[in-house]
Amino acid sequence: MSTLEKEIYALECSHLKPDVRVSAEKIGDVLDVEFFEFGSSGGAFKRVDYNGDHPLNPDPMEIKFFTIHELGPAAVLTTYQVHNHKTGRLTNRSSVWKKRSNGWKLFFHQGTVSNGDVFE
């Protein structure tokens, strides 16, 4: 893995940690001010939705099949699958990270329930 891949992988892992997922302050450190997402729940969310009491599912999760695609010098796309160890549920995920003056920030995220298929 390249240095960039390691850095972005660590960021992807960070927002899956239970203590981050239930803290508006900690999740706010990860999300870009322009963040939006299409959740695996079917809902659509913006950055403002995470400013207050909007805890995410704190179940233990694992990233599999992680890949990174550079979109330019200040943006990357990640694709991967998440295995929720509590429920057994698999979701395919994609994220767009943008390099800002204060580091990489999660700009866009999408989660889709998976039947187990992934691109490798």
C-alpha positions as CSV (number, residue, x, y, z in Angstrom):
1,M,0.0,0.0,0.0
2,S,1.2,3.5,-0.8
3,T,1.5,6.2,1.8
4,L,-1.7,7.8,0.5
5,E,-3.5,4.5,0.5
6,K,-2.5,3.9,4.1
7,E,-3.6,7.4,5.2
8,I,-7.0,7.2,3.5
9,Y,-7.5,3.6,4.8
10,A,-6.8,4.8,8.3
11,L,-9.4,7.6,7.8
12,E,-12.0,5.2,6.5
13,C,-11.4,2.9,9.5
14,S,-11.6,5.9,11.9
15,H,-15.2,6.8,11.1
16,L,-16.3,3.1,11.7
17,K,-15.0,3.1,15.3
18,P,-17.8,2.9,17.8
19,D,-16.6,5.9,19.9
20,V,-16.4,8.1,16.8
21,R,-19.8,6.9,15.4
22,V,-21.7,8.1,18.5
23,S,-19.8,11.4,19.0
24,A,-21.0,14.5,17.0
25,E,-17.6,16.1,17.8
26,K,-15.5,13.2,16.7
27,I,-17.5,12.5,13.5
28,G,-17.3,16.2,12.8
29,D,-13.5,16.0,12.7
30,V,-13.8,13.5,9.8
31,L,-16.6,15.1,7.8
32,D,-16.1,17.9,5.3
33,V,-18.3,21.0,5.7
34,E,-20.0,20.1,2.4
35,F,-20.4,16.4,3.3
36,F,-23.4,14.5,2.0
37,E,-24.3,10.8,1.9
38,F,-26.7,8.2,0.7
39,G,-26.9,5.7,3.6
40,S,-27.4,2.0,3.5
41,S,-30.6,2.7,5.3
42,G,-31.9,4.4,2.2
43,G,-31.7,7.9,3.8
44,A,-29.9,10.9,2.5
45,F,-27.9,13.0,5.0
46,K,-25.9,16.2,5.0
47,R,-23.1,17.4,7.3
48,V,-25.6,19.4,9.4
49,D,-27.5,16.1,10.3
50,Y,-24.4,15.0,12.3
51,N,-24.0,18.2,14.3
52,G,-26.3,17.1,17.1
53,D,-27.8,13.9,18.4
54,H,-27.5,11.7,15.3
55,P,-25.5,8.7,16.5
56,L,-24.5,6.2,13.9
57,N,-24.6,2.4,14.5
58,P,-21.7,1.6,16.9
59,D,-21.5,-2.1,16.0
60,P,-18.1,-3.6,15.4
61,M,-17.3,-3.4,11.6
62,E,-14.5,-4.5,9.4
63,I,-13.4,-3.2,6.0
64,K,-12.7,-5.7,3.2
65,F,-11.6,-5.3,-0.4
66,F,-10.4,-1.7,0.1
67,T,-9.3,0.1,-3.1
68,I,-8.4,3.7,-3.8
69,H,-8.7,5.6,-7.0
70,E,-7.0,9.0,-7.3
71,L,-9.3,11.5,-8.9
72,G,-6.7,14.3,-8.9
73,P,-4.1,15.8,-6.6
74,A,-6.7,16.7,-4.0
75,A,-9.4,14.1,-4.3
76,V,-9.7,10.3,-4.0
77,L,-12.5,7.7,-4.4
78,T,-12.5,4.7,-2.2
79,T,-14.5,1.5,-2.7
80,Y,-14.8,-1.3,-0.2
81,Q,-17.1,-3.7,1.6
82,V,-18.0,-3.5,5.3
83,H,-18.8,-6.5,7.3
84,N,-20.9,-5.7,10.4
85,H,-19.8,-8.4,12.9
86,K,-22.9,-8.0,15.1
87,T,-25.5,-8.4,12.4
88,G,-23.6,-10.2,9.7
89,R,-24.7,-7.6,7.2
90,L,-22.5,-6.7,4.3
91,T,-22.6,-3.3,2.6
92,N,-20.7,-2.0,-0.4
93,R,-19.3,1.5,0.3
94,S,-17.8,4.3,-1.6
95,S,-16.3,7.6,-0.4
96,V,-14.9,10.7,-1.9
97,W,-12.2,12.4,0.2
98,K,-11.0,15.9,-0.5
99,K,-7.7,17.4,0.6
100,R,-8.4,20.5,2.6
101,S,-6.1,23.0,4.4
102,N,-6.7,21.0,7.6
103,G,-6.2,17.5,6.0
104,W,-8.3,15.0,4.2
105,K,-12.1,15.3,4.8
106,L,-14.9,13.0,3.9
107,F,-16.9,14.8,1.2
108,F,-19.3,12.1,0.0
109,H,-20.2,8.6,1.2
110,Q,-22.6,5.9,-0.1
111,G,-23.5,2.6,1.5
112,T,-25.5,-0.1,-0.3
113,V,-26.6,-3.4,1.1
114,S,-24.6,-6.1,-0.6
115,N,-25.3,-9.7,-1.5
116,G,-21.6,-10.4,-1.1
117,D,-20.5,-9.4,-4.6
118,V,-17.5,-7.0,-4.9
119,F,-15.2,-5.8,-7.6
120,E,-11.6,-6.9,-7.1
